[in-house]
């Protein structure tokens, strides 16, 4: 490089649920070829769309909005078949009674917000009112009948005895569809793959190595999560073991169904093909 800008800029979601992808990533071995930015999902979504980030563990919905410009790494995601523990709707009345409700949404995610709208609209036939708010449960519930929280905000709120009904959106999705739900995917700008094919291959292998090492022995992740967020060792052991960090045919099918419903309901402008990176070529999974 002839200037001070890194060859590839990586975006990292500022939530514990993506830690395994990054925890043992050997950043130092890449030297000045890499630069890392850490933000909430909505911030990374914007940065990726604006070309300020080249690789990002971004919201699945954000890939759906910009798939013409992106590819997706295989074997890496934040997914769940059933309980995810960190995408939670807190509500005073049962889901089927939220038709005239006001629901407070966080400003930090797109995938989870649209998943909630898909569930309530398509499966319950409801059209509640939505408003955005800072992700703090009690202030949200002062002016709303329900509140959606994601990531570490949802985890902390789930530990409190607040008396609300709590719906895990991944559990509800799997119950209704029988499918996996993928909340985040590791996405690459197509232009970056063309510019730095060998570097992209090295980055992919480093991500896989970090993921595999983290999940083989999550003790260090668990200790750091306790220090940063709180909670018990047993909670975090279960949390990291219940999340899925794979991204293969089962996860592709669930995410494709999510995109299909999002397009049907007008949340996405077009049907979304999954374009999977493989050895610097493209595997198109769906049309």
C-alpha positions as a Markdown table, in Angstrom:
| # | Residue | x | y | z |
|---|---|---|---|---|
| 1 | Unk | 0.0 | 0.0 | 0.0 |
| 2 | Unk | 1.3 | 3.4 | -0.8 |
| 3 | Unk | -1.0 | 5.3 | 1.6 |
| 4 | Unk | -2.1 | 4.9 | 5.2 |
| 5 | Unk | -5.4 | 3.2 | 4.5 |
| 6 | Unk | -5.7 | -0.5 | 5.2 |
| 7 | Unk | -6.4 | -2.8 | 2.2 |
| 8 | Unk | -9.5 | -4.3 | 3.9 |
| 9 | Unk | -11.7 | -2.7 | 6.5 |
| 10 | Unk | -13.6 | -5.1 | 8.8 |
| 11 | Unk | -16.8 | -4.2 | 10.7 |
| 12 | Unk | -17.6 | -6.0 | 14.0 |
| 13 | Unk | -21.0 | -6.0 | 15.7 |
| 14 | Unk | -20.7 | -4.7 | 19.2 |
| 15 | Unk | -22.6 | -7.6 | 20.8 |
| 16 | Unk | -21.4 | -10.8 | 22.5 |
| 17 | Unk | -23.3 | -13.0 | 20.1 |
| 18 | Unk | -20.5 | -12.5 | 17.4 |
| 19 | Unk | -17.6 | -12.9 | 19.7 |
| 20 | Unk | -16.6 | -16.4 | 18.5 |
| 21 | Unk | -15.9 | -15.1 | 15.0 |
| 22 | Unk | -13.5 | -12.5 | 16.3 |
| 23 | Unk | -12.2 | -13.7 | 19.6 |
| 24 | Unk | -9.1 | -15.5 | 18.3 |
| 25 | Unk | -8.8 | -13.7 | 15.0 |
| 26 | Unk | -5.1 | -13.1 | 14.5 |
| 27 | Unk | -5.3 | -9.4 | 13.6 |
| 28 | Unk | -1.6 | -8.8 | 14.3 |
| 29 | Unk | -0.6 | -11.3 | 11.6 |
| 30 | Unk | -2.3 | -9.1 | 9.0 |
| 31 | Unk | -0.4 | -6.0 | 9.9 |
| 32 | Unk | -1.5 | -2.9 | 8.1 |
| 33 | Unk | -3.6 | -4.9 | 5.6 |
| 34 | Unk | -6.6 | -4.8 | 8.0 |
| 35 | Unk | -8.5 | -2.2 | 10.0 |
| 36 | Unk | -11.3 | -3.1 | 12.4 |
| 37 | Unk | -14.4 | -1.0 | 13.3 |
| 38 | Unk | -16.8 | -2.0 | 16.1 |
| 39 | Unk | -20.4 | -0.7 | 16.1 |
| 40 | Unk | -24.0 | -1.7 | 16.7 |
| 41 | Unk | -25.6 | -3.5 | 13.8 |
| 42 | Unk | -27.4 | -0.5 | 12.3 |
| 43 | Unk | -24.1 | 1.5 | 12.3 |
| 44 | Unk | -22.3 | -1.3 | 10.5 |
| 45 | Unk | -25.1 | -1.7 | 8.0 |
| 46 | Unk | -24.8 | 1.9 | 7.0 |
| 47 | Unk | -21.0 | 1.8 | 6.9 |
| 48 | Unk | -21.1 | -1.2 | 4.6 |
| 49 | Unk | -23.7 | 0.3 | 2.3 |
| 50 | Unk | -21.7 | 3.5 | 2.0 |
| 51 | Unk | -18.5 | 1.6 | 1.2 |
| 52 | Unk | -16.7 | 2.6 | 4.4 |
| 53 | Unk | -16.4 | -1.1 | 5.4 |
| 54 | Unk | -15.4 | -4.0 | 3.1 |
| 55 | Unk | -16.3 | -7.0 | 5.3 |
| 56 | Unk | -18.9 | -7.0 | 8.0 |
| 57 | Unk | -20.8 | -9.3 | 10.3 |
| 58 | Unk | -23.9 | -7.3 | 9.4 |
| 59 | Unk | -27.6 | -7.8 | 9.8 |
| 60 | Unk | -29.1 | -10.4 | 7.5 |
| 61 | Unk | -31.7 | -7.8 | 6.4 |
| 62 | Unk | -29.0 | -5.4 | 5.3 |
| 63 | Unk | -27.6 | -8.0 | 3.0 |
| 64 | Unk | -31.1 | -8.4 | 1.5 |
| 65 | Unk | -31.2 | -4.6 | 0.8 |
| 66 | Unk | -27.8 | -4.5 | -1.0 |
| 67 | Unk | -27.2 | -8.0 | -2.3 |
| 68 | Unk | -26.2 | -6.7 | -5.7 |
| 69 | Unk | -23.0 | -5.3 | -4.1 |
| 70 | Unk | -22.3 | -8.1 | -1.6 |
| 71 | Unk | -21.3 | -11.8 | -1.2 |
| 72 | Unk | -21.7 | -13.9 | 1.9 |
| 73 | Unk | -19.0 | -16.1 | 3.5 |
| 74 | Unk | -20.2 | -19.7 | 4.0 |
| 75 | Unk | -19.9 | -21.5 | 7.4 |
| 76 | Unk | -20.3 | -18.3 | 9.4 |
| 77 | Unk | -23.4 | -16.6 | 10.8 |
| 78 | Unk | -25.3 | -15.9 | 14.0 |
| 79 | Unk | -28.2 | -18.3 | 13.7 |
| 80 | Unk | -30.7 | -20.3 | 15.8 |
| 81 | Unk | -33.1 | -23.2 | 15.5 |
| 82 | Unk | -35.4 | -22.3 | 18.3 |
| 83 | Unk | -34.2 | -20.2 | 21.3 |
| 84 | Unk | -31.7 | -17.5 | 20.6 |
| 85 | Unk | -31.9 | -15.8 | 24.1 |
| 86 | Unk | -31.0 | -12.3 | 22.8 |
| 87 | Unk | -33.8 | -11.3 | 20.5 |
| 88 | Unk | -36.7 | -10.8 | 22.9 |
| 89 | Unk | -40.1 | -9.1 | 22.8 |
| 90 | Unk | -41.3 | -8.0 | 26.2 |
| 91 | Unk | -45.1 | -7.5 | 26.3 |
| 92 | Unk | -48.0 | -7.1 | 28.7 |
| 93 | Unk | -50.6 | -9.0 | 26.6 |
| 94 | Unk | -50.3 | -12.2 | 24.6 |
| 95 | Unk | -49.1 | -11.8 | 21.0 |
| 96 | Unk | -52.5 | -12.4 | 19.5 |
| 97 | Unk | -53.8 | -9.4 | 21.5 |
| 98 | Unk | -51.3 | -6.9 | 20.2 |
| 99 | Unk | -53.3 | -5.8 | 17.2 |
| 100 | Unk | -54.0 | -2.3 | 18.6 |
| 101 | Unk | -50.8 | -2.1 | 20.6 |
| 102 | Unk | -47.9 | 0.3 | 20.5 |
| 103 | Unk | -44.6 | -1.5 | 20.2 |
| 104 | Unk | -41.3 | 0.2 | 20.9 |
| 105 | Unk | -38.4 | -0.9 | 18.6 |
| 106 | Unk | -34.7 | -0.4 | 19.2 |
| 107 | Unk | -32.6 | 1.7 | 16.8 |
| 108 | Unk | -29.9 | -1.0 | 16.7 |
| 109 | Unk | -31.2 | -3.7 | 14.3 |
| 110 | Unk | -33.0 | -4.3 | 11.1 |
| 111 | Unk | -33.2 | -8.1 | 10.9 |
| 112 | Unk | -35.0 | -8.5 | 14.3 |
| 113 | Unk | -37.4 | -5.6 | 13.7 |
| 114 | Unk | -38.6 | -7.0 | 10.4 |
| 115 | Unk | -38.7 | -10.5 | 11.8 |
| 116 | Unk | -41.2 | -9.2 | 14.5 |
| 117 | Unk | -43.2 | -7.5 | 11.8 |
| 118 | Unk | -43.3 | -10.7 | 9.7 |
| 119 | Unk | -44.5 | -12.7 | 12.6 |
| 120 | Unk | -47.2 | -10.3 | 13.7 |
| 121 | Unk | -48.4 | -9.5 | 10.2 |
| 122 | Unk | -48.2 | -12.8 | 8.4 |
| 123 | Unk | -48.9 | -15.2 | 11.1 |
| 124 | Unk | -51.1 | -13.3 | 13.5 |
| 125 | Unk | -52.8 | -10.9 | 11.0 |
| 126 | Unk | -51.9 | -7.8 | 13.2 |
| 127 | Unk | -50.9 | -4.3 | 12.4 |
| 128 | Unk | -49.7 | -2.7 | 15.6 |
| 129 | Unk | -48.2 | 0.8 | 15.8 |
| 130 | Unk | -44.4 | 0.9 | 15.9 |
| 131 | Unk | -42.1 | 3.6 | 17.4 |
| 132 | Unk | -38.4 | 3.8 | 17.8 |
| 133 | Unk | -36.7 | 4.3 | 21.2 |
| 134 | Unk | -33.4 | 3.9 | 23.0 |
| 135 | Unk | -32.9 | 0.3 | 24.0 |
| 136 | Unk | -33.8 | 0.5 | 27.7 |
| 137 | Unk | -36.8 | -1.7 | 28.7 |
| 138 | Unk | -38.5 | 0.4 | 31.4 |
| 139 | Unk | -38.4 | 3.7 | 29.5 |
| 140 | Unk | -39.7 | 1.9 | 26.4 |
| 141 | Unk | -42.6 | 0.4 | 28.3 |
| 142 | Unk | -43.7 | 3.7 | 29.8 |
| 143 | Unk | -45.2 | 4.7 | 26.5 |
| 144 | Unk | -45.7 | 1.3 | 24.8 |
| 145 | Unk | -47.5 | -2.0 | 25.3 |
| 146 | Unk | -44.5 | -4.0 | 24.2 |
| 147 | Unk | -40.8 | -3.5 | 23.6 |
| 148 | Unk | -38.2 | -5.3 | 21.4 |
| 149 | Unk | -34.7 | -5.6 | 22.6 |
| 150 | Unk | -31.7 | -7.3 | 21.0 |
| 151 | Unk | -28.2 | -8.4 | 21.9 |
| 152 | Unk | -26.8 | -7.6 | 25.3 |
| 153 | Unk | -29.7 | -5.2 | 26.1 |
| 154 | Unk | -32.1 | -8.1 | 25.7 |
| 155 | Unk | -29.9 | -10.4 | 27.8 |
| 156 | Unk | -29.6 | -8.0 | 30.7 |
| 157 | Unk | -33.4 | -7.3 | 30.7 |
| 158 | Unk | -34.1 | -11.0 | 30.6 |
| 159 | Unk | -32.4 | -11.4 | 34.0 |
| 160 | Unk | -34.7 | -8.9 | 35.7 |
| 161 | Unk | -38.0 | -9.9 | 37.4 |
| 162 | Unk | -40.1 | -7.3 | 35.5 |
| 163 | Unk | -43.3 | -9.2 | 35.3 |
| 164 | Unk | -43.7 | -9.0 | 31.5 |
| 165 | Unk | -44.4 | -11.8 | 29.1 |
| 166 | Unk | -41.3 | -12.6 | 27.0 |
| 167 | Unk | -41.3 | -14.0 | 23.5 |
| 168 | Unk | -38.0 | -15.2 | 22.0 |
| 169 | Unk | -38.4 | -14.3 | 18.3 |
| 170 | Unk | -36.2 | -17.1 | 17.1 |
| 171 | Unk | -38.3 | -19.7 | 19.1 |
| 172 | Unk | -41.5 | -18.2 | 17.6 |
| 173 | Unk | -40.1 | -18.2 | 14.0 |
| 174 | Unk | -39.0 | -21.9 | 14.3 |
| 175 | Unk | -42.4 | -22.8 | 15.9 |
| 176 | Unk | -44.3 | -21.2 | 13.0 |
| 177 | Unk | -42.1 | -22.2 | 10.1 |
| 178 | Unk | -40.0 | -25.2 | 11.2 |
| 179 | Unk | -37.0 | -23.3 | 9.9 |
| 180 | Unk | -33.7 | -21.8 | 11.1 |
| 181 | Unk | -33.4 | -18.1 | 11.6 |
| 182 | Unk | -30.2 | -16.3 | 10.7 |
| 183 | Unk | -29.7 | -12.9 | 12.3 |
| 184 | Unk | -26.3 | -11.9 | 11.0 |
| 185 | Unk | -24.1 | -12.9 | 8.1 |
| 186 | Unk | -20.5 | -12.2 | 7.3 |
| 187 | Unk | -20.6 | -10.2 | 4.2 |
| 188 | Unk | -18.0 | -9.0 | 1.7 |
| 189 | Unk | -18.2 | -6.2 | -0.9 |
| 190 | Unk | -17.9 | -7.8 | -4.4 |
| 191 | Unk | -15.4 | -5.1 | -5.3 |
| 192 | Unk | -13.1 | -6.1 | -2.4 |
| 193 | Unk | -13.1 | -9.7 | -3.5 |
| 194 | Unk | -12.0 | -8.6 | -7.0 |
| 195 | Unk | -9.3 | -6.3 | -5.6 |
| 196 | Unk | -7.8 | -8.6 | -3.0 |
| 197 | Unk | -8.7 | -12.3 | -3.7 |
| 198 | Unk | -5.7 | -13.8 | -1.8 |
| 199 | Unk | -6.2 | -11.6 | 1.2 |
| 200 | Unk | -9.9 | -12.4 | 1.3 |
| 201 | Unk | -9.1 | -16.1 | 1.4 |
| 202 | Unk | -6.7 | -15.6 | 4.3 |
| 203 | Unk | -9.3 | -13.5 | 6.2 |
| 204 | Unk | -11.9 | -16.2 | 5.6 |
| 205 | Unk | -9.6 | -18.9 | 7.0 |
| 206 | Unk | -8.8 | -16.8 | 10.0 |
| 207 | Unk | -12.4 | -16.3 | 10.8 |
| 208 | Unk | -13.0 | -20.0 | 10.6 |
| 209 | Unk | -10.1 | -20.7 | 12.8 |
| 210 | Unk | -11.3 | -18.2 | 15.4 |
| 211 | Unk | -14.8 | -19.7 | 15.3 |
| 212 | Unk | -13.7 | -23.2 | 15.7 |
| 213 | Unk | -11.2 | -22.5 | 18.5 |
| 214 | Unk | -13.8 | -20.4 | 20.4 |
| 215 | Unk | -16.5 | -23.0 | 20.3 |
| 216 | Unk | -14.1 | -25.9 | 21.1 |
| 217 | Unk | -13.3 | -24.3 | 24.4 |
| 218 | Unk | -15.6 | -21.3 | 25.3 |
| 219 | Unk | -14.2 | -20.9 | 28.8 |
| 220 | Unk | -12.4 | -17.6 | 28.0 |
| 221 | Unk | -15.5 | -16.2 | 26.2 |
| 222 | Unk | -17.6 | -17.1 | 29.2 |
| 223 | Unk | -15.3 | -15.4 | 31.7 |
| 224 | Unk | -15.1 | -12.2 | 29.6 |
| 225 | Unk | -18.9 | -12.1 | 29.1 |
| 226 | Unk | -19.4 | -12.4 | 32.9 |
| 227 | Unk | -17.0 | -9.5 | 33.4 |
| 228 | Unk | -18.5 | -7.3 | 30.8 |
| 229 | Unk | -22.3 | -8.1 | 31.0 |
| 230 | Unk | -22.7 | -10.0 | 34.3 |
| 231 | Unk | -24.6 | -13.2 | 34.7 |
| 232 | Unk | -23.5 | -16.7 | 35.7 |
| 233 | Unk | -21.0 | -19.1 | 34.2 |
| 234 | Unk | -23.9 | -21.5 | 33.5 |
| 235 | Unk | -25.9 | -18.9 | 31.6 |
| 236 | Unk | -23.0 | -18.0 | 29.3 |
| 237 | Unk | -22.1 | -21.6 | 28.7 |
| 238 | Unk | -25.6 | -22.3 | 27.6 |
| 239 | Unk | -25.8 | -19.1 | 25.6 |
| 240 | Unk | -22.8 | -19.8 | 23.4 |
| 241 | Unk | -23.7 | -23.5 | 23.0 |
| 242 | Unk | -27.3 | -22.7 | 21.9 |
| 243 | Unk | -26.3 | -20.2 | 19.3 |
| 244 | Unk | -25.2 | -21.5 | 15.9 |
| 245 | Unk | -22.3 | -20.1 | 14.0 |
| 246 | Unk | -22.6 | -22.2 | 10.9 |
| 247 | Unk | -24.1 | -21.0 | 7.6 |
| 248 | Unk | -24.9 | -24.0 | 5.3 |
| 249 | Unk | -28.0 | -25.3 | 3.5 |
| 250 | Unk | -30.3 | -25.5 | 6.5 |
| 251 | Unk | -29.6 | -21.9 | 7.5 |
| 252 | Unk | -29.8 | -20.8 | 3.8 |
| 253 | Unk | -33.3 | -22.3 | 3.6 |
| 254 | Unk | -34.5 | -20.5 | 6.7 |
| 255 | Unk | -33.0 | -17.1 | 5.6 |
| 256 | Unk | -34.4 | -17.5 | 2.1 |
| 257 | Unk | -37.9 | -18.0 | 3.6 |
| 258 | Unk | -37.4 | -14.9 | 5.7 |
| 259 | Unk | -36.5 | -12.9 | 2.6 |
| 260 | Unk | -39.5 | -14.3 | 0.7 |
| 261 | Unk | -41.9 | -13.1 | 3.4 |
| 262 | Unk | -40.1 | -9.7 | 3.7 |
| 263 | Unk | -40.5 | -9.1 | 0.0 |
| 264 | Unk | -44.2 | -10.3 | 0.1 |
| 265 | Unk | -44.9 | -7.8 | 2.8 |
| 266 | Unk | -43.1 | -4.9 | 1.1 |
| 267 | Unk | -40.2 | -4.7 | 3.6 |
| 268 | Unk | -37.7 | -5.6 | 0.8 |
| 269 | Unk | -38.2 | -4.3 | -2.8 |
| 270 | Unk | -37.1 | -7.6 | -4.4 |
| 271 | Unk | -36.7 | -11.3 | -3.8 |
| 272 | Unk | -33.2 | -11.9 | -2.5 |
| 273 | Unk | -30.8 | -14.5 | -3.9 |
| 274 | Unk | -28.1 | -15.8 | -1.6 |
| 275 | Unk | -24.7 | -15.3 | -3.3 |
| 276 | Unk | -22.2 | -17.4 | -1.4 |
| 277 | Unk | -18.4 | -16.7 | -1.7 |
| 278 | Unk | -16.4 | -19.9 | -2.3 |
| 279 | Unk | -12.7 | -19.8 | -3.2 |
| 280 | Unk | -13.2 | -16.3 | -4.7 |
| 281 | Unk | -16.0 | -17.5 | -7.0 |
| 282 | Unk | -19.7 | -17.2 | -6.4 |
| 283 | Unk | -22.3 | -19.9 | -5.6 |
| 284 | Unk | -25.8 | -18.6 | -6.1 |
| 285 | Unk | -28.1 | -20.6 | -3.8 |
| 286 | Unk | -31.5 | -19.2 | -4.6 |
| 287 | Unk | -33.1 | -17.2 | -7.4 |
